[in-house]
Amino acid sequence: MHTGFRHALTFALVVALLACGCAGGARAVFKPREGPRVRSIAWEGIEAASREELEAAILTSKANWRPWVEVQPYDPGTLEQDLERLRRLYRHKGFYEAAVRSEVQERGTDAVAIRFFVTEGPQVVLDDFAISVESDTAIATTFDVSALARGLSLVPGEPFSAERYAKAKEKLLQRFAELGHPGAVISGGAEVRREERTATVAWTVDPGPFVRFGPASAVGLDRVKPDLVLGEIAWETGEPYRPAALRETQRAIFDLGLFRSVSIQPVFPTPNGDERPPEEEWPIEIRVRERPPRSYRIGVGFGTEDLVRAKLEWKHRNFFGGLRSLRIVAKYSFLERGVEAIFVQPRFLGRKNQLTLDSLLLDETPPVFHTRGASAGWLFERKLTSNWKGRVGQRFEFKRVKSVEADSTPLGDQENENFRLVLFNLGLRRSTLNSALDPRSGTWLDLSIEPSSRSLGSEVSYVKALLDARAFFPLPLKCVLASRFEFGTLEPFGKTQASEVPIFKRFFAGGSASVRGFKLDQLGPLDRFQEPVGGFTLAEASIELRFPIWRKLGGVAFVDAGQVALDSFDLRAKDFYYSAGGGLRYKTPIGPLRLDLAQILNPPSGISSFGFYFSVGHAF
């Protein structure tokens, strides 16, 4: 496809997308103003509250640089109400003597500037905090009051506020619930002495009956056997009631992929008079709504690297029962065409284990080479903790290198060569991401080691290792700071020479998900015709600021760096390349649509220093 036509088509798609997004808010865009607009809002004297927190508490808003956002006119009545809102906010934080006033200055004939002056004053300090538990000899539970109070947000000698009070009360009730007393009630409260600027809190807790888990039942099942649902329960009948066990079970059942919805609720006993017994048993009802066991999915898309892409998928979610799943996927793009079958057996030799079998026919045409072949393998995964997962597997690959674009390569010419590989896959992964498609917080770490040996039947012997680390930090104003680091190395051993390692196992860098500014796979060692030849060491790093613009539309600013070296463990500071740029993101159910523009800061000679990318999903 002609480059100019491809870029024009991409630009047209982006414009159409933005037009559709803006159409949804047409009534709010360019709305005529009545009265002067607020040009700026300034604050003086604030220490205990952030500027973002204060601006979120008031209705008066300043003019925005984004022309499609509705501009609120200046209104003296709203400003007067905002002053009271700010005083309430400070009282909520424990500053009962806070004083707030405003000053309005004209800026021309149709604009004003507002300045808020805050005198926070002293904050109330907690003088004493006491918790007592109503004793009932019929309740066998022994409560450690000091342990229950430990770590709460109410600490004598520290500032007191309604916000801290509410958080401590909620956390204390949660602790009683996890001890088997979900019906606990707290009486008492706080006494604030404004003149002394101190407060005391005295609570009396009625723990209520001690509750145990009763029998569990599944409601709403049709094709799925009850044992599959009840097998995910995280408690035993007769154990003390714990809300955390309900949440864990709900998440595990939903993750089976067989249900549209999952709700878990206790069946409360019928009251018998005014008095409740000292101990109760609550049966648990698991109510589900099944998904169809079979589904078809057709997807089409466009990207600046793989151009037109299409995928057809058939899936059976409960293949022959036992939660087994079978997927058959056919995919096509300008970079790869293939058919894959994936069989998954969960609970393989244990609830925390999973076995995956797959086979693949694939024809690949990345910029550097063209391969065609088949592969098959198995992968055993075990959940080690709530965040950690380990894996081990074996794979058999039979591939032919049909062509190599590089005219000559320092690592040898492999055109028309056949490769038979027998390799293992060892890995460890940790994830605390809050979302797989659009993470805002958490970390992700994956270590993969791929050994191949002639002694196992492979034609070449090497060890390939790859470490991928990512971290996401939420910032004020709904912004996110995203970062990633990737390091990989490949080392042949035994009688295998570097030139014998297949070109499709080498490292390549550059492109929309790598160091932006470079074309796909263009970063690294090049031949005399500026064609990439790959290497045995890879290092990449990126940092990206993601920020909202309007509704589902967001923006990013990023800096990327990377290097590919011919030899193993041969990174050099002078050989790193850097790029910087920005882009747009539009949220969709399948991930954000992405448009990026990047400039290489130290481009190699003969390489275009500008990159333009359109795709689906974040760069990382």
Summary of the structure (lengths in Angstrom):
residues: 620
radius of gyration: 31.0
end to end distance: 27.0
largest distance: 91.3
contacts: 1882
relative contact order: 0.07
helix: 16%
strand: 45%
